[in-house]
């Protein structure tokens, strides 16, 4: 509840403050569909955005920038030059005099920085205003000033020695050239701001009672600006009267109601998810972060709402949870975000369709290409729905806002990269996506390669268990990718002692030299060893859970019975022959336990007929049910019966009897 309260506060604070007047929806170059709107107060006729841009460009283009002449720099540099020339014996007195005058002349014309000079050469600056020591501005052609680099090149080419060696290089002349005409940024900013304010001043006033726009009139850019000014002034007046506080209260109520509904849904309809702290932290944090991000983005421009890929909520939640939870979370997000939409009904309809398509398309994300296909379908849904809704509102194709299709395209391009969001969530919260499970099921994985090389018999066993368990999971609606990945890794603990497991033995049985207790300990230890290897390989927690639960708390029956026979008068401690458990907690773990036991036992059959296999499967699974091993998992009796049928069918296919072909007749 604390997290929920924090979410309500953050979302409510992020909501844009809107006035309480009737929300009207209008767009540039589309007809005004409402009654005539008259001005309830004087409204200045502000320039529209396009006109403002033109005026700003004109002011900036024609503005003559102010520069200040720094005489102290000139005195210092000329004094330093004179001292350098006095000690130089390479130049005559006349040459020194000429060079000093040339430096003074350049400083008199003005030396500017390289950036200013480049702008002058490019034609962007044609005139400059230079302030003298008395702050009197003199407008001079920009062509009269030079840069330090240009001045140096001119001096070097003008004053050269008979041998062609430049005087400037000889005396190190670049040290005595420094910009003495520098831009006055503070004064320019002030004057440019004043010029902008004057140029952008309103071009008149819509008087109180005068019509702003008539019904059916096209909302031109000019009219659009008047309407925006009217809305802004109306909101400011309502804020002064204190009505914004009521608006904020209403927003908090809406957000609170919708988040409480989500909370109750998770508690009543998804209790297994609700009790998992990290799952609830993720859901509420994700919803909060996404909504706050939407409000921040739309605070720049409301139309950016259509750039935001809302379907990514449905995709990410579907990846880690179920379709119903995903749809509910998606709609809560959409309904809260609709508070800032101009056309709320249009927005909700479009996002409803996008979320539905995403959920249907991404229930099993196994390939990255699915995201691209999903994004394409959503783009088509957005486009067709937008056209239909525009026609419903009385528009036509000529007045269609075609720029929205660009928004939809950008939206779907961003959506196609949802895989990165899935990856971040997976690593941050420890969830496991279907893509990860599919990648783990690759038998070229290092752990599985080691299993195949060290325990070939066990490797064949896990492959067959994976096949029959996956098909059973598909039949009863469990996560078949999780079952397959878990089945492939459930016996990796046998790598440590492969020879102690029947499927890897070839004649010699090392258990013959051990007591039943020692043998049982080695067999049971493969679960703990498997968990250690899983930790080392950084396998997901869901896989480690299947490794721990695939035997539950069952007995190592063979060695337990052997111990009982060896000690008929005494009591054998069952704890020494029992797996640590726990018993299966999920459908997937229950399927894996049943598949593991049935496939292993099937190898001991003397006859692979359907009745024999059927009797074996019934006996093993019924014993597990009777022992209560499946009691803690959510698997139903119907699911168990379906699983039996799948196992019988698949095991019969594995162990079918082949036709005995006759020996070829000897050749004559």
C-alpha positions in Angstrom: 0.0 0.0 0.0 2.9 2.3 0.7 4.2 1.8 -2.9 0.7 2.5 -4.2 0.5 5.7 -2.2 3.8 6.9 -3.6 2.7 6.1 -7.1 -0.5 8.2 -6.6 1.5 11.1 -5.3 4.1 11.0 -8.1 1.6 10.6 -10.9 -0.7 13.3 -9.5 2.2 15.8 -9.2 3.3 15.0 -12.8 -0.1 15.7 -14.3 -0.2 18.9 -16.3 -2.3 21.6 -14.6 -5.3 22.2 -16.8 -8.2 24.6 -16.4 -11.7 23.4 -15.6 -13.4 24.9 -18.7 -14.8 22.6 -21.3 -12.1 20.8 -23.3 -12.4 21.6 -27.0 -10.4 19.8 -29.6 -9.2 21.6 -32.8 -6.4 21.4 -35.2 -4.7 23.7 -37.8 -6.3 23.7 -41.2 -9.4 21.8 -40.0 -12.9 23.1 -39.5 -14.1 24.5 -36.2 -16.9 22.1 -35.2 -18.2 24.0 -32.2 -20.5 27.0 -31.8 -19.2 30.5 -32.5 -16.6 31.5 -29.8 -16.7 35.1 -28.6 -14.0 36.8 -26.5 -15.1 37.1 -22.8 -12.2 39.6 -22.3 -9.7 41.5 -24.5 -7.3 39.1 -26.3 -4.1 40.3 -27.9 -3.6 39.2 -31.5 -0.3 37.3 -31.1 1.6 36.2 -34.2 1.3 32.5 -35.1 4.4 30.3 -34.8 5.3 30.5 -38.5 5.1 34.3 -38.5 7.1 34.4 -35.3 9.8 32.3 -36.8 9.9 34.6 -39.9 10.1 37.7 -37.7 12.8 36.2 -35.5 14.9 35.2 -38.5 14.5 38.7 -39.9 15.6 40.4 -36.7 18.6 38.1 -36.2 19.6 38.6 -39.9 19.5 42.4 -39.8 20.8 42.9 -36.3 24.2 44.6 -36.2 26.3 43.2 -33.4 28.2 45.4 -31.0 31.9 45.0 -30.4 34.2 46.9 -27.9 37.6 48.1 -28.7 40.2 47.2 -26.1 42.9 49.9 -26.3 45.0 48.5 -23.4 45.7 45.4 -25.4 46.9 47.5 -28.3 49.3 49.5 -26.1 50.7 46.4 -24.5 51.3 44.6 -27.8 52.8 47.6 -29.6 55.1 48.3 -26.7 56.2 44.6 -26.7 56.8 44.8 -30.5 58.9 47.9 -30.2 61.1 46.3 -27.6 61.5 43.2 -29.8 62.5 45.3 -32.8 65.0 47.4 -30.8 67.1 44.3 -30.1 66.7 42.9 -33.6 69.7 43.5 -36.0 68.0 41.9 -39.0 66.0 45.0 -39.9 66.9 48.6 -40.8 65.5 51.6 -38.9 63.1 52.3 -41.8 61.9 48.7 -41.9 61.2 48.8 -38.2 59.3 52.0 -38.6 57.2 50.6 -41.4 56.5 47.4 -39.5 55.4 49.3 -36.4 53.0 51.4 -38.4 51.6 48.3 -40.1 50.8 46.8 -36.7 49.3 50.0 -35.5 47.2 50.3 -38.7 45.8 46.8 -38.2 44.9 47.4 -34.6 43.2 50.7 -35.7 41.1 48.8 -38.2 40.4 46.1 -35.7 41.4 42.5 -35.1 38.6 40.1 -34.3 38.4 36.4 -33.3 38.5 33.7 -35.9 34.8 32.8 -35.5 33.7 36.3 -36.2 36.0 36.6 -39.2 34.7 33.3 -40.6 31.2 34.6 -40.3 32.2 37.8 -42.1 33.9 35.9 -44.9 30.7 33.7 -45.2 28.6 36.8 -45.6 26.6 36.3 -42.4 28.0 39.6 -40.9 28.1 42.6 -43.2 28.4 45.4 -40.6 29.5 45.7 -37.0 29.1 48.4 -34.4 32.3 49.2 -32.5 32.2 51.1 -29.2 35.1 53.3 -28.4 36.3 54.3 -25.0 33.5 56.8 -24.7 30.9 54.1 -25.5 30.1 55.8 -28.8 29.1 53.3 -31.4 30.5 53.5 -34.9 29.1 51.3 -37.7 31.8 50.0 -39.9 31.8 47.6 -42.8 32.8 44.1 -41.6 35.2 43.8 -44.5 37.6 46.4 -42.8 38.4 44.1 -39.8 40.8 41.2 -39.9 41.4 38.1 -37.9 44.7 37.4 -36.2 45.5 34.7 -38.7 44.6 36.9 -41.7 46.6 39.8 -40.3 49.7 37.6 -39.8 49.5 36.2 -43.4 49.2 39.8 -44.8 52.2 41.1 -42.7 54.2 38.0 -43.6 53.6 38.5 -47.3 54.1 42.3 -47.2 57.4 42.3 -45.2 59.8 39.8 -46.6 63.6 39.7 -46.6 65.6 39.5 -49.8 66.2 35.8 -49.3 62.5 35.3 -49.2 62.4 34.7 -45.5 59.5 36.4 -43.8 60.1 39.1 -41.3 57.2 37.9 -39.1 58.8 34.5 -38.7 62.1 36.1 -37.9 60.8 38.3 -35.0 58.0 35.9 -33.9 55.3 38.3 -35.0 52.4 36.1 -34.1 53.1 36.9 -30.4 52.2 40.6 -31.0 48.8 40.0 -32.7 45.8 39.7 -30.4 42.1 40.5 -31.0 41.4 44.0 -29.8 37.8 44.2 -31.1 35.6 41.8 -29.0 31.9 41.1 -29.0 29.9 42.6 -26.1 27.7 39.6 -25.4 25.8 41.2 -22.5 24.9 44.3 -24.5 24.0 42.3 -27.6 21.7 40.0 -25.7 19.9 43.0 -24.2 19.5 44.9 -27.5 18.5 41.7 -29.4 15.9 40.9 -26.8 14.5 44.4 -27.0 14.4 44.2 -30.8 12.6 40.8 -30.6 10.0 42.0 -28.1 9.3 45.0 -30.3 9.0 42.9 -33.5 6.9 40.2 -31.9 4.4 42.6 -30.2 0.7 41.8 -30.8 -0.8 43.2 -34.0 -4.0 44.4 -32.3 -6.6 43.2 -29.9 -9.8 41.1 -30.1 -12.1 43.2 -28.1 -14.5 41.8 -25.4 -17.6 40.4 -27.2 -15.9 40.2 -30.6 -16.0 36.8 -32.3 -12.8 34.8 -32.2 -14.0 32.1 -34.7 -17.3 31.1 -36.3 -18.7 27.6 -36.7 -17.4 25.9 -39.8 -14.4 28.3 -40.2 -11.1 26.7 -41.0 -8.7 27.0 -38.1 -5.9 28.9 -39.8 -2.5 29.2 -38.1 -3.5 32.7 -37.2 -6.8 31.6 -35.6 -5.1 28.7 -33.9 -2.8 31.2 -32.2 -5.7 33.3 -31.0 -7.5 30.2 -29.6 -4.3 29.2 -27.8 -3.9 32.7 -26.3 -7.6 32.6 -25.2 -7.1 29.2 -23.5 -3.9 30.4 -21.7 -5.5 33.6 -20.5 -8.6 31.7 -19.3 -6.5 29.2 -17.4 -4.5 32.1 -15.7 -7.7 33.8 -14.7 -9.1 30.5 -13.2 -5.9 30.0 -11.4 -6.2 33.4 -9.8 -9.7 32.5 -8.6 -8.3 29.3 -6.9 -10.0 26.8 -9.3 -6.8 25.0 -10.0 -6.9 23.4 -6.6 -10.2 21.7 -7.5 -8.7 20.4 -10.7 -5.7 18.9 -8.8 -8.1 17.2 -6.4 -10.1 15.7 -9.3 -6.9 14.4 -10.9 -5.7 12.8 -7.7 -9.1 11.2 -7.3 -9.1 9.7 -10.8 -5.5 8.4 -10.5 -6.2 7.0 -7.0 -9.4 5.2 -8.2 -7.7 3.6 -11.2 -4.6 2.5 -9.3 -6.8 1.0 -6.5 -8.7 -0.9 -9.1 -5.5 -2.3 -10.4 -4.4 -3.2 -6.9 -7.7 -5.0 -6.1 -7.5 -6.8 -9.5 -4.1 -8.2 -8.7 -5.0 -9.2 -5.1 -8.3 -10.9 -6.1 -7.6 -12.2 -9.6 -3.9 -12.8 -9.5 -3.0 -13.8 -5.9 0.1 -15.8 -6.9 1.6 -12.6 -8.5 0.3 -10.4 -5.8 2.2 -12.2 -3.0 5.5 -11.9 -5.0 7.0 -8.6 -3.8 9.3 -8.1 -6.7 6.4 -8.6 -9.2 4.2 -6.0 -7.5 7.2 -3.6 -7.2 7.8 -4.0 -10.9 4.2 -3.5 -12.0 3.5 -0.4 -9.9 7.0 1.1 -10.6 6.7 0.4 -14.3 3.2 2.0 -14.4 4.3 5.0 -12.5 7.5 5.6 -14.5 5.7 5.2 -17.8 2.9 7.6 -16.9 5.2 10.2 -15.5 7.3 10.0 -18.6 4.2 10.5 -20.8 3.3 13.6 -18.8 6.8 15.0 -19.1 7.0 14.4 -22.8 3.5 15.9 -23.5 4.4 19.0 -21.5 6.6 20.1 -24.4 3.9 19.5 -27.0 0.6 17.7 -26.6 0.8 16.1 -30.1 3.8 14.1 -28.9 1.3 11.9 -27.1 1.0 10.0 -30.4 4.8 9.5 -30.6 4.7 7.4 -27.4 4.5 3.6 -27.9 1.8 2.7 -25.3 1.7 -0.8 -26.7 5.2 -1.4 -25.1 3.4 -1.7 -21.7 1.3 -4.6 -23.0 4.3 -6.2 -24.7 6.6 -6.1 -21.6 3.9 -7.2 -19.1 2.7 -10.0 -21.4 6.3 -11.2 -21.7 6.6 -11.8 -17.9 3.0 -12.3 -16.8 -0.2 -13.3 -18.6 -2.5 -11.7 -21.2 -5.3 -10.7 -18.8 -2.9 -9.0 -16.4 -1.2 -7.3 -19.3 -4.5 -6.0 -20.8 -5.7 -4.7 -17.4 -2.4 -2.9 -16.7 -2.3 -1.4 -20.2 -5.9 0.0 -19.9 -5.1 1.6 -16.5 -2.1 3.3 -18.1 -4.2 4.4 -21.1 -7.1 5.8 -19.0 -4.8 7.8 -16.7 -2.8 9.2 -19.7 -6.1 10.1 -21.5 -6.4 12.9 -18.9 -4.0 14.9 -21.0 -5.3 14.0 -24.4 -7.3 16.5 -26.5 -9.6 13.9 -28.0 -9.9 11.4 -25.2 -12.3 9.0 -26.9 -10.2 8.9 -30.0 -7.0 8.3 -27.9 -8.6 5.5 -25.8 -10.0 3.7 -28.9 -6.6 3.7 -30.7 -4.6 2.6 -27.7 -7.2 -0.1 -26.9 -6.6 -1.6 -30.3 -2.8 -1.2 -30.1 -2.7 -3.0 -26.8 -5.0 -5.8 -28.0 -2.9 -6.4 -31.0 0.3 -6.4 -29.0 -1.0 -8.9 -26.5 -2.3 -11.3 -29.2 1.0 -11.0 -31.2 3.4 -11.3 -28.3 1.9 -14.0 -26.0 5.0 -16.1 -26.9 7.9 -13.9 -27.8 10.5 -16.3 -29.2 11.9 -14.3 -32.1 12.9 -10.7 -32.3 11.2 -10.5 -35.7 7.9 -10.8 -33.9 8.4 -7.3 -32.5 8.8 -5.9 -36.1 5.6 -7.7 -37.3 3.7 -6.5 -34.2 4.8 -2.9 -34.8 3.7 -3.1 -38.4 0.2 -4.4 -37.4 -0.1 -1.6 -34.8 0.9 1.0 -37.4 -1.9 -0.2 -39.7 -4.4 -0.2 -36.8 -3.4 3.3 -35.8 -3.7 4.6 -39.3 -7.0 3.0 -40.2 -8.6 3.9 -36.9 -7.4 7.5 -37.2 -8.9 7.9 -40.7 -12.2 6.3 -39.5 -12.4 8.6 -36.5 -11.6 11.7 -38.5 -14.5 10.9 -40.9 -16.8 10.3 -38.0 -16.0 13.7 -36.6 -17.1 15.3 -39.9 -13.8 15.7 -41.6 -12.7 14.7 -45.1 -9.6 13.5 -46.7 -8.5 16.9 -47.8 -8.5 18.2 -44.2 -6.8 15.0 -42.8 -3.8 15.7 -40.5 -1.3 13.6 -42.5 1.5 14.5 -40.1 -0.1 12.1 -37.6 0.9 9.2 -39.8 4.5 10.3 -39.3 3.9 10.2 -35.5 2.5 6.7 -35.9 5.5 5.6 -37.9 7.9 6.9 -35.3 5.8 5.3 -32.5 6.1 1.9 -34.1 9.8 2.2 -35.0 10.4 2.8 -31.3 8.1 -0.1 -30.4 10.1 -2.5 -32.5 13.0 -2.0 -30.1 11.0 -3.1 -27.1 13.4 -6.1 -26.8 15.9 -3.8 -25.1 13.2 -2.8 -22.5 12.5 -6.5 -21.9 16.2 -7.2 -21.4 16.6 -4.4 -18.9 13.5 -5.5 -16.9 14.7 -9.1 -17.0 18.1 -8.2 -15.6 16.8 -5.6 -13.1 14.0 -7.7 -11.5 15.3 -11.2 -12.1 12.4 -12.2 -14.4 12.8 -14.7 -17.2 11.5 -14.1 -20.7 10.5 -16.6 -23.3 13.4 -15.5 -25.4 15.8 -16.3 -22.7 14.2 -19.8 -22.2 14.5 -20.5 -25.9 18.2 -19.4 -25.9 18.8 -21.7 -22.9 17.2 -24.6 -24.7 20.0 -24.5 -27.3 21.9 -27.8 -26.8 25.1 -26.0 -27.8 25.0 -24.2 -24.4 28.3 -25.0 -22.6 26.5 -26.7 -19.7 24.5 -29.0 -22.0 27.6 -29.7 -24.1 29.4 -30.8 -21.0 26.5 -33.0 -20.0 26.4 -34.6 -23.4 30.2 -35.3 -23.3 30.3 -36.5 -19.7 27.0 -38.2 -19.3 25.7 -39.4 -22.7 23.1 -41.6 -21.2 21.7 -38.7 -19.0 21.8 -36.4 -22.0 19.6 -38.7 -24.0 17.3 -39.0 -20.9 16.9 -35.2 -20.5 16.2 -34.8 -24.3 13.4 -37.3 -24.1 12.0 -35.8 -20.9 12.1 -32.4 -22.5 10.1 -33.6 -25.5 7.3 -35.3 -23.6 7.2 -32.6 -20.9 6.9 -29.8 -23.5 4.0 -31.5 -25.3 2.2 -32.1 -22.0 2.7 -28.4 -21.0 1.3 -27.3 -24.4 -1.8 -29.5 -23.9 -2.6 -28.2 -20.3 -1.7 -24.5 -20.9 1.5 -24.5 -18.9 4.7 -22.7 -20.0 6.1 -25.2 -22.5 9.4 -23.2 -23.0 10.0 -23.2 -19.3 9.3 -26.9 -19.0 11.6 -27.7 -21.9 14.5 -25.6 -20.5 14.0 -27.0 -17.0 13.9 -30.5 -18.3 17.2 -30.0 -20.2 19.0 -28.8 -17.1 17.3 -30.8 -14.3 20.0 -33.5 -14.2 23.2 -31.4 -14.7 24.2 -32.3 -11.2 25.0 -35.9 -12.5 28.1 -34.5 -14.3 30.0 -34.7 -11.0 29.4 -38.5 -10.7 28.2 -39.9 -14.0 29.1 -43.5 -13.4 26.8 -43.8 -10.3 23.7 -43.4 -12.5 22.3 -46.3 -14.4 21.9 -44.7 -17.8 25.6 -43.9 -17.9 26.9 -47.4 -16.7 28.4 -49.9 -19.0 28.8 -53.2 -17.1 30.4 -52.0 -13.8 28.1 -50.7 -11.1 30.1 -48.7 -8.5 27.2 -49.0 -6.1 28.0 -52.6 -5.5 30.9 -51.5 -3.3 28.8 -49.1 -1.2 26.2 -49.3 1.5 22.6 -48.3 0.6 23.0 -45.1 2.7 26.2 -44.1 0.8 24.6 -44.8 -2.6 21.4 -42.9 -1.6 23.6 -39.9 -0.6 25.3 -39.8 -3.9 22.1 -40.1 -5.8 20.4 -37.4 -3.7 23.5 -35.1 -4.0 22.9 -34.6 -7.7 20.2 -32.1 -6.9 22.4 -30.0 -4.7 25.2 -30.3 -7.3 22.9 -29.3 -10.0 22.0 -26.1 -8.1 25.6 -25.3 -7.6 26.3 -25.7 -11.3 23.2 -23.6 -12.1 24.5 -20.8 -9.9 27.9 -21.0 -11.6 26.3 -20.8 -15.0 24.0 -18.0 -13.8 20.8 -19.8 -14.8 17.6 -18.1 -14.0 15.8 -18.7 -10.7 12.9 -20.5 -12.4 15.3 -23.1 -13.8 16.9 -23.6 -10.4 13.5 -24.1 -8.9 12.8 -26.9 -11.4 16.1 -28.5 -10.6 15.3 -28.4 -6.8 11.7 -29.7 -7.2 12.0 -32.3 -9.9 12.2 -35.1 -7.3 10.3 -33.2 -4.6 10.6 -34.9 -1.2 10.5 -38.4 -2.7 12.4 -41.4 -1.6 15.3 -43.1 -3.4 13.1 -46.2 -3.4 15.6 -48.7 -4.7 18.3 -48.2 -2.1 15.7 -47.6 0.7 14.2 -51.0 -0.1 17.7 -52.5 -0.2 18.4 -51.1 3.2 15.2 -52.5 4.6 16.0 -55.9 3.3 19.5 -55.7 4.8 18.1 -54.7 8.2 14.8 -56.6 8.5 14.7 -56.3 12.3 15.7 -52.7 12.6 14.3 -49.4 11.6 15.6 -47.6 8.6 15.7 -43.8 8.7 13.7 -42.5 5.7 15.3 -39.1 6.0 18.6 -40.5 4.8 16.9 -41.8 1.6 14.7 -38.7 0.9 15.3 -35.8 -1.4 15.4 -32.4 0.3 12.5 -31.0 -1.9 10.5 -29.0 -1.9 7.6 -30.7 -3.7 6.6 -29.1 -7.0 5.2 -25.6 -6.6 4.1 -24.9 -10.2 2.4 -26.8 -13.0 5.8 -26.8 -14.8 7.6 -28.5 -11.9 4.8 -31.1 -11.6 5.0 -31.9 -15.3 8.8 -32.3 -15.0 8.5 -34.6 -12.0 6.0 -36.9 -13.8 8.0 -36.9 -17.1 11.3 -37.6 -15.4 9.9 -40.6 -13.4 8.0 -42.1 -16.3 10.8 -41.8 -18.9 13.4 -43.2 -16.5 11.1 -46.1 -15.5 10.2 -46.9 -19.2 13.8 -48.0 -19.9 13.4 -50.9 -17.5 10.3 -52.4 -19.3 10.8 -55.8 -20.8 8.0 -55.2 -23.3 7.3 -51.9 -25.0 3.7 -52.5 -25.9 1.0 -49.8 -25.4 -0.6 -51.7 -22.4 2.7 -52.1 -20.7 3.6 -48.4 -21.1 0.1 -47.3 -20.2 0.2 -49.4 -17.0 3.6 -48.0 -16.1 2.6 -44.4 -16.5 -0.6 -44.9 -14.5 1.2 -46.6 -11.7 4.0 -44.0 -11.3 1.8 -40.9 -11.6 -1.0 -42.4 -9.4 1.7 -43.1 -6.7 3.0 -39.6 -6.9 -0.6 -38.2 -6.5 -1.2 -40.6 -3.6 2.0 -39.6 -1.9 0.9 -35.9 -2.0 3.8 -34.8 -4.2 1.6 -32.8 -6.5 -0.6 -31.3 -3.7 1.3 -28.0 -3.5 1.2 -27.3 -7.3 -1.8 -25.7 -9.0 -2.2 -28.7 -11.4 -5.7 -30.1 -11.6 -6.9 -33.8 -11.9 -7.9 -33.1 -15.5 -4.4 -31.7 -16.2 -2.9 -34.9 -14.7 -5.1 -37.2 -16.8 -4.2 -35.1 -19.9 -0.5 -35.4 -19.0 -0.8 -39.2 -18.7 -2.3 -39.5 -22.1 0.4 -37.4 -23.7 3.2 -39.4 -21.9 1.7 -42.8 -23.1 1.4 -41.6 -26.6 4.9 -40.2 -26.8 6.6 -43.1 -25.0 4.9 -45.5 -27.3 6.3 -43.5 -30.2 9.8 -43.6 -28.6 9.9 -47.3 -27.9 7.8 -48.7 -30.8 8.6 -52.2 -31.9 10.4 -52.4 -35.3 9.7 -54.9 -38.0 12.2 -57.8 -38.1 13.6 -57.9 -41.6 14.6 -61.3 -43.0 18.3 -62.1 -43.7 19.2 -61.6 -47.3 19.5 -64.8 -49.3 23.0 -65.9 -50.1 24.1 -65.2 -53.6 24.5 -68.1 -56.0 
